Amino acid sequence: MWGDIAIAFMIAFMTSFMMTPQTIKLARKVGAVDTPQDERRINKITMPRLGGLAVIAGFIISIAYLLIVMTIEGNINLLQDNYHTKLLGFAARWFDYLLCVLF
């Protein structure tokens, strides 16, 4: 299990490391940059503002890896009935109720 966690950490690091230049290009393309316009700004050059996308992508990919590996090893059973309520807890249960009311 600790080996899987170490691998998930490395996957998250590599994903974030590899996606950061792409998110910088995307931020410049869509105009999500912070340009210093007055003296109260700390940055002196234009800074991209989408760096969080790379971090979130690394987190999601590493969590997906852990869920898949732990399901294969038999540590958790994602196919069990109502496992989503155990995984997400209170929010998933109320989301199910909301879907039943709306539809």
Secondary structure by P-SEA (a helix, b strand, c coil): caaaaaaaaaaaaaaaaaaaaaaaaaaaaacccccccccccccccccccaaaaaaaaaaaaaaaaaaaaaaaaccccccccccccccccaaaaaaaaaaaaac
